[in-house]
């Protein structure tokens, strides 16, 4: 028998918001949630945030589709605040990356919540006991810990913990689709998949979430995503053994009108990265006032070449070997944990303005400092949309520069190449973005329809 089902939770009354709220009509409930959020955050919540919270109160599985910077992570906070403190409610959050969990734990603590990010190194019986006792409002963990840790399984199926569980959040839900492509073998045939190296490392655990998620009684799921076209949504629901009838969809604006998007043709090979040199700030501009920028490459090795080119443009050749550079550092999946943490903290505090990175950086990060994002080469539009969404998150104008090859071997390189295309494959979407004459903001919007 599957060990997941060896130990089922004892039936115990599930945690709910107060009876008064449950009896309220939709209009009255909306008003109450809005007033409470306004008092806590000193700004009126977005209607879609309130709709999502109402859906959770009614016990509905909820899928929120909204652009980066919308405030999706605040939904679970608003929901949590509706529970009485004596109930010690717990929100469980599944994260695709441990680094993302660390970042969100810090944000939650700054907002006055108690939170912990469970990794294999930090999780022991003492921590497990505190989680069951309701010591943490938010518990972040990876799919591997959620499914494979015998200690967490004891926590998860504990009757007391089950009674405290308010909701389970699946952050960056589109990753279930990306990892599903890998598991099914379809990624091997997709050029677009291999062009973004750190986006979808094989995570078989994501294909096994459904059984354990469905083992709870009456705990609503909250799925969050900024880029999910209908095909991806259908695949995610199928993976989680959910039907559309059992999910309430909350949709908000997926585009970011404050971001100006420029597409520039490359004149050099992507491997050389020389196309970035003309857009680097002049040498006379001090590092301290250079625009905070993320430069995304599809391959980890390319991040070092980007560093070389930036330093060449700035008149400091060789500075890419300086781990304490005040101009540019790098970040990818294979960067050491200490170097990753140092790079994030130093960039956030303004010690240097440029990061050469892969998609391993920035997933779910709420950085208000980033003003410009550069992407090198063709890639899946959904991934590019995620990356350019890292800038302008404070509502001020941001700039996204997309360098695209004029020609891709065995790809589609002109509008005429699409005349007899009937299937919207990921490779076709990638090539279409590189050559379309349509406004790129409109193109990104249509990609999600």
C-alpha positions as CSV (number, residue, x, y, z in Angstrom):
1,X,0.0,0.0,0.0
2,X,1.2,3.5,-0.8
3,X,2.8,5.0,2.4
4,X,0.9,8.2,1.8
5,X,-2.3,6.4,2.7
6,X,-0.9,4.3,5.6
7,X,-1.9,6.9,8.2
8,X,-5.1,8.8,7.6
9,X,-6.0,11.8,9.8
10,X,-8.6,11.3,12.5
11,X,-11.8,13.1,11.9
12,X,-11.8,16.3,13.8
13,X,-13.6,19.6,13.3
14,X,-11.9,21.6,10.6
15,X,-10.8,25.2,11.3
16,X,-13.2,27.8,9.9
17,X,-13.6,31.6,10.1
18,X,-16.2,32.8,12.7
19,X,-19.8,31.8,12.2
20,X,-20.8,35.5,11.6
21,X,-18.7,35.7,8.5
22,X,-19.9,32.4,7.1
23,X,-23.5,33.6,7.4
24,X,-22.8,36.9,5.6
25,X,-24.0,37.4,2.0
26,X,-21.4,38.1,-0.8
27,X,-21.7,41.9,-0.7
28,X,-21.5,42.1,3.1
29,X,-18.6,39.6,3.1
30,X,-16.7,41.7,0.4
31,X,-17.1,44.8,2.5
32,X,-15.8,43.1,5.7
33,X,-12.7,41.7,3.9
34,X,-12.0,45.1,2.3
35,X,-12.3,47.0,5.5
36,X,-10.0,44.6,7.4
37,X,-7.4,44.7,4.6
38,X,-7.6,48.5,4.5
39,X,-6.9,48.7,8.2
40,X,-4.0,46.3,8.0
41,X,-2.2,47.4,4.8
42,X,-3.3,51.1,4.7
43,X,-4.4,50.6,1.1
44,X,-7.6,49.2,-0.5
45,X,-7.2,45.7,-1.7
46,X,-7.8,44.8,-5.4
47,X,-11.3,43.4,-6.1
48,X,-9.8,40.1,-7.3
49,X,-7.9,39.7,-4.1
50,X,-11.1,40.1,-2.2
51,X,-12.9,37.6,-4.6
52,X,-10.2,35.0,-3.9
53,X,-10.5,35.4,-0.2
54,X,-14.3,35.0,-0.4
55,X,-13.8,31.9,-2.4
56,X,-11.5,30.4,0.2
57,X,-14.0,31.3,3.0
58,X,-16.6,29.3,1.1
59,X,-14.2,26.3,1.1
60,X,-13.6,26.5,-2.7
61,X,-10.3,25.5,-4.4
62,X,-9.2,28.8,-6.0
63,X,-6.9,29.4,-8.9
64,X,-5.6,33.0,-9.2
65,X,-4.3,34.1,-12.6
66,X,-2.7,37.5,-12.3
67,X,0.4,39.3,-13.5
68,X,3.7,39.7,-11.6
69,X,3.5,42.4,-9.0
70,X,-0.3,42.0,-8.6
71,X,-0.1,41.0,-5.0
72,X,-1.0,37.3,-5.2
73,X,1.0,36.4,-2.0
74,X,-1.2,38.9,0.0
75,X,-4.3,36.8,-0.6
76,X,-3.3,34.1,1.9
77,X,-2.4,36.8,4.4
78,X,-5.8,38.4,4.1
79,X,-7.4,35.0,4.5
80,X,-5.3,34.2,7.5
81,X,-6.2,37.4,9.3
82,X,-9.9,36.4,9.3
83,X,-9.2,33.6,11.8
84,X,-9.3,34.1,15.5
85,X,-5.8,34.1,17.0
86,X,-6.7,31.4,19.6
87,X,-7.4,28.9,16.7
88,X,-3.7,29.1,15.7
89,X,-4.4,28.7,12.0
90,X,-1.7,27.5,9.7
91,X,-1.1,28.2,6.0
92,X,1.0,25.6,4.1
93,X,2.9,26.9,1.1
94,X,4.5,24.7,-1.5
95,X,7.4,26.4,-3.2
96,X,9.4,25.4,-6.3
97,X,12.7,26.8,-4.9
98,X,14.1,26.8,-1.3
99,X,15.5,30.3,-2.0
100,X,12.0,31.5,-2.7
101,X,10.8,30.2,0.6
102,X,13.6,31.9,2.4
103,X,12.6,35.2,0.8
104,X,9.0,34.9,1.6
105,X,9.6,33.9,5.2
106,X,11.6,37.1,5.6
107,X,8.7,39.1,4.1
108,X,6.2,37.4,6.4
109,X,8.2,38.1,9.5
110,X,8.5,41.8,8.4
111,X,4.7,41.8,8.1
112,X,4.3,40.5,11.7
113,X,3.6,36.8,11.0
114,X,5.5,33.8,12.3
115,X,6.9,31.7,9.4
116,X,9.4,29.0,8.7
117,X,10.9,27.5,5.5
118,X,11.3,23.7,5.9
119,X,14.4,22.3,4.3
120,X,15.8,18.8,4.9
121,X,18.7,20.5,6.9
122,X,16.4,22.5,9.2
123,X,13.6,20.1,9.8
124,X,13.8,18.0,13.0
125,X,11.4,16.7,15.7
126,X,11.6,19.9,17.7
127,X,10.5,22.0,14.7
128,X,7.8,19.4,13.9
129,X,6.4,19.7,17.4
130,X,6.3,23.5,17.1
131,X,4.5,23.2,13.8
132,X,1.8,20.9,15.2
133,X,1.4,23.3,18.2
134,X,0.7,26.2,15.7
135,X,3.8,28.2,16.5
136,X,4.1,29.2,12.8
137,X,1.4,31.0,10.9
138,X,3.0,30.2,7.5
139,X,5.0,27.0,6.7
140,X,7.0,27.0,3.5
141,X,8.3,23.7,2.0
142,X,9.4,22.1,-1.2
143,X,7.5,19.3,-2.9
144,X,10.2,16.9,-1.9
145,X,9.8,17.6,1.8
146,X,6.0,17.6,1.4
147,X,6.0,14.1,-0.1
148,X,9.3,12.3,0.9
149,X,9.9,13.4,4.5
150,X,8.6,10.8,6.9
151,X,8.8,13.3,9.7
152,X,6.7,15.8,7.8
153,X,4.2,13.0,7.0
154,X,3.7,12.6,10.7
155,X,3.0,16.3,11.1
156,X,0.7,16.4,8.1
157,X,-1.5,13.6,9.2
158,X,-1.6,14.6,12.8
159,X,-5.2,15.3,13.8
160,X,-4.3,18.5,15.6
161,X,-2.3,19.9,12.7
162,X,-5.1,19.0,10.3
163,X,-7.6,20.9,12.4
164,X,-5.4,24.0,12.2
165,X,-4.8,23.8,8.4
166,X,-6.5,26.8,6.8
167,X,-5.4,26.4,3.2
168,X,-2.6,24.9,1.1
169,X,-1.0,27.3,-1.3
170,X,0.8,26.2,-4.5
171,X,3.0,29.1,-5.5
172,X,4.2,29.5,-9.1
173,X,1.6,26.8,-10.2
174,X,2.8,27.0,-13.8
175,X,5.8,25.0,-12.7
176,X,3.6,22.0,-12.4
177,X,3.1,22.2,-16.2
178,X,6.8,22.8,-16.9
179,X,7.9,19.9,-14.8
180,X,5.1,17.8,-16.3
181,X,6.7,18.3,-19.8
182,X,10.0,16.9,-18.5
183,X,8.3,13.9,-16.8
184,X,6.3,13.1,-20.0
185,X,9.4,13.3,-22.2
186,X,7.9,16.1,-24.4
187,X,10.6,18.5,-23.3
188,X,13.2,16.5,-25.2
189,X,11.5,17.4,-28.5
190,X,11.1,21.1,-27.5
191,X,13.8,23.6,-28.4
192,X,12.2,26.3,-26.3
193,X,12.4,24.1,-23.1
194,X,16.2,23.7,-23.4
195,X,16.7,27.4,-24.0
196,X,15.9,28.3,-20.4
197,X,18.2,26.0,-18.4
198,X,17.1,26.5,-14.8
199,X,13.4,26.8,-15.3
200,X,12.4,23.2,-15.2
201,X,14.9,20.8,-13.7
202,X,13.3,17.4,-13.4
203,X,11.1,17.4,-10.3
204,X,9.2,14.1,-10.3
205,X,7.6,15.0,-7.0
206,X,5.4,17.6,-8.8
207,X,3.7,14.7,-10.6
208,X,2.7,13.0,-7.3
209,X,1.2,15.9,-5.3
210,X,-2.5,15.0,-6.0
211,X,-2.8,12.0,-3.6
212,X,-1.4,13.8,-0.6
213,X,-3.2,17.1,-1.3
214,X,-6.5,15.3,-1.6
215,X,-6.0,13.5,1.7
216,X,-7.2,16.5,3.6
217,X,-10.9,17.0,4.3
218,X,-12.3,20.4,3.5
219,X,-9.0,22.3,3.2
220,X,-9.2,24.6,0.1
221,X,-6.3,24.8,-2.3
222,X,-5.0,28.2,-3.5
223,X,-3.1,28.1,-6.7
224,X,-1.1,31.2,-7.9
225,X,0.3,31.9,-11.3
226,X,1.3,34.8,-13.4
227,X,1.6,33.0,-16.8
228,X,-0.8,30.2,-17.5
229,X,-2.4,29.7,-20.9
230,X,-5.5,27.4,-21.1
231,X,-3.4,24.3,-22.1
232,X,-1.2,24.8,-19.1
233,X,-4.2,25.3,-16.7
234,X,-5.9,22.1,-18.0
235,X,-2.6,20.1,-17.5
236,X,-2.2,21.5,-14.0
237,X,-5.8,20.6,-13.0
238,X,-5.4,17.1,-14.5
239,X,-2.1,16.6,-12.6
240,X,-3.8,17.6,-9.3
241,X,-6.9,15.4,-10.1
242,X,-9.2,18.5,-10.1
243,X,-12.0,19.3,-12.5
244,X,-12.8,22.9,-13.6
245,X,-16.2,22.5,-11.8
246,X,-14.4,22.2,-8.5
247,X,-12.2,25.2,-8.9
248,X,-13.1,28.9,-8.8
249,X,-11.0,31.0,-11.2
250,X,-10.0,34.5,-10.3
251,X,-8.5,36.4,-13.2
252,X,-6.8,39.8,-13.2
253,X,-4.7,41.8,-15.6
254,X,-1.7,39.6,-16.8
255,X,0.1,42.4,-18.6
256,X,2.1,45.2,-17.0
257,X,1.4,48.5,-18.8
258,X,4.1,50.3,-16.8
259,X,6.8,48.1,-18.5
260,X,8.1,49.3,-21.9
261,X,9.1,46.3,-24.0
262,X,11.8,46.6,-26.7
263,X,12.8,43.8,-29.0
264,X,16.2,44.1,-30.6
265,X,17.8,41.8,-33.2
266,X,21.1,40.2,-32.4
267,X,24.2,40.9,-34.6
268,X,26.5,38.5,-32.8
269,X,26.2,34.9,-31.5
270,X,24.3,34.4,-28.2
271,X,27.4,32.6,-26.9
272,X,29.5,35.8,-27.3
273,X,26.9,38.0,-25.7
274,X,28.4,41.0,-27.4
275,X,25.0,42.5,-28.3
276,X,24.6,43.7,-24.7
277,X,27.7,46.0,-24.8
278,X,25.9,49.0,-26.6
279,X,23.2,49.2,-23.9
280,X,25.5,49.3,-20.9
281,X,25.8,52.7,-19.1
282,X,28.7,54.8,-20.0
283,X,32.0,54.6,-18.1
284,X,31.5,58.1,-16.7
285,X,28.3,56.9,-14.8
286,X,29.3,55.8,-11.3
287,X,28.2,52.3,-10.3
288,X,26.1,53.8,-7.4
289,X,23.7,55.4,-9.9
290,X,23.6,52.8,-12.6
291,X,20.0,51.5,-13.2
292,X,19.4,48.3,-11.2
293,X,19.3,45.6,-13.9
294,X,18.8,41.8,-14.2
295,X,20.4,40.3,-17.3
296,X,18.8,36.8,-18.1
297,X,20.6,34.2,-20.1
298,X,19.3,30.8,-21.1
299,X,22.5,29.0,-20.2
300,X,24.4,29.1,-16.9
301,X,27.8,29.4,-18.7
302,X,26.5,32.5,-20.5
303,X,26.2,34.4,-17.3
304,X,30.0,34.7,-17.0
305,X,30.3,35.9,-20.6
306,X,27.7,38.6,-19.8
307,X,29.8,39.7,-16.8
308,X,32.9,39.9,-19.0
309,X,31.0,42.1,-21.6
310,X,29.5,44.4,-18.9
311,X,33.0,44.9,-17.4
312,X,34.5,45.5,-20.8
313,X,31.9,48.2,-21.6
314,X,32.5,49.8,-18.2
315,X,36.3,49.9,-18.7
316,X,37.0,47.3,-15.9
317,X,38.1,44.2,-17.8
318,X,38.9,41.3,-15.4
319,X,36.5,42.5,-12.7
320,X,34.3,39.5,-13.4
321,X,36.7,37.5,-11.2
322,X,36.0,39.8,-8.2
323,X,33.4,38.2,-6.0
324,X,32.8,41.6,-4.3
325,X,32.3,43.5,-7.5
326,X,30.4,46.8,-7.1
327,X,29.1,46.5,-10.7
328,X,27.9,43.0,-11.5
329,X,27.7,39.5,-10.0
330,X,26.0,36.3,-11.1
331,X,23.3,33.9,-9.9
332,X,22.2,30.5,-11.3
333,X,21.1,27.1,-10.0
334,X,24.7,25.8,-9.5
335,X,25.9,28.9,-7.7
336,X,26.9,28.1,-4.1
337,X,24.2,28.7,-1.4
338,X,26.4,31.3,0.4
339,X,27.2,33.1,-2.9
340,X,23.4,33.1,-3.8
341,X,22.4,34.5,-0.4
342,X,25.2,37.1,-0.5
343,X,24.3,38.2,-4.1
344,X,20.6,38.6,-3.2
345,X,21.3,40.6,0.0
346,X,24.0,42.8,-1.6
347,X,21.8,43.6,-4.6
348,X,18.8,44.3,-2.5
349,X,20.8,46.7,-0.3
350,X,22.2,48.5,-3.3
351,X,25.8,47.4,-3.2
352,X,25.9,46.6,-6.9
353,X,23.4,47.3,-9.8
354,X,23.7,44.4,-12.2
355,X,23.1,40.6,-11.9
356,X,23.9,38.2,-14.7
357,X,21.5,35.3,-14.1
358,X,19.3,32.5,-15.3
359,X,15.6,32.0,-14.4
360,X,16.7,30.5,-11.1
361,X,16.8,34.1,-9.9
362,X,13.7,36.2,-9.3
363,X,11.0,33.5,-9.3
364,X,8.4,35.0,-7.0
365,X,10.8,37.7,-5.7
366,X,9.1,40.9,-4.8
367,X,12.0,43.3,-5.6
368,X,10.9,46.9,-6.0
369,X,14.5,48.0,-6.8
370,X,14.7,46.5,-10.3
371,X,14.1,49.0,-13.1
372,X,15.4,47.1,-16.1
373,X,15.4,43.5,-17.3
374,X,17.4,42.3,-20.3
375,X,16.8,38.8,-21.9
376,X,19.3,37.2,-24.3
377,X,17.8,35.1,-27.1
378,X,14.6,33.4,-28.0
379,X,12.7,31.5,-25.3
380,X,9.2,30.4,-24.3
381,X,7.0,33.5,-24.1
382,X,5.6,32.4,-20.7
383,X,9.1,32.3,-19.2
384,X,10.1,35.6,-20.8
385,X,6.9,37.2,-19.3
386,X,7.9,35.9,-15.9
387,X,11.4,37.4,-16.2
388,X,10.5,40.8,-17.5
389,X,7.9,41.0,-14.7
390,X,10.7,41.4,-12.3
391,X,11.1,45.1,-13.1
392,X,8.8,48.0,-12.2
393,X,7.2,46.2,-9.3
394,X,6.9,49.5,-7.4
395,X,4.5,50.8,-10.0
396,X,7.0,53.1,-11.6
397,X,8.1,52.7,-15.2
398,X,10.3,49.7,-16.1
399,X,12.2,48.7,-19.2
400,X,12.4,45.2,-20.8
401,X,14.9,44.6,-23.6
402,X,14.6,41.4,-25.5
403,X,17.5,40.4,-27.8
404,X,16.3,37.9,-30.4
405,X,18.2,36.1,-33.1
406,X,17.1,36.9,-36.6
407,X,17.3,33.3,-37.6
408,X,17.0,30.0,-35.7
409,X,18.2,26.8,-37.3
410,X,15.2,24.6,-38.1
411,X,12.9,27.3,-36.7
412,X,10.4,29.7,-38.1
413,X,12.0,33.0,-39.1
414,X,9.4,34.9,-41.0
415,X,5.6,35.5,-40.9
416,X,5.3,33.3,-44.1
417,X,6.7,30.3,-42.1
418,X,3.5,30.3,-40.1
419,X,1.0,30.2,-43.0
420,X,0.1,26.5,-42.7
421,X,0.7,26.1,-39.0
422,X,-2.2,24.4,-37.2
423,X,-0.7,23.5,-33.8
424,X,0.5,26.1,-31.3
425,X,3.6,24.3,-30.0
426,X,6.0,25.9,-27.5
427,X,8.6,26.2,-30.3
428,X,6.1,28.0,-32.6
429,X,5.2,30.4,-29.8
430,X,8.8,31.1,-29.2
431,X,9.6,31.8,-32.8
432,X,6.4,33.9,-33.2
433,X,7.4,36.2,-30.4
434,X,10.8,36.8,-32.2
435,X,9.3,37.9,-35.5
436,X,5.7,39.1,-34.8
437,X,5.0,42.7,-36.0
438,X,2.2,42.9,-33.4
439,X,2.7,45.1,-30.3
440,X,4.6,42.8,-27.8
441,X,2.3,43.7,-24.9
442,X,-0.7,42.5,-27.0
443,X,1.2,39.4,-28.0
444,X,1.9,38.5,-24.4
445,X,-1.8,39.0,-23.6
446,X,-3.0,36.8,-26.5
447,X,-0.6,34.1,-25.4
448,X,-2.5,33.7,-22.2
449,X,-5.9,33.4,-23.9
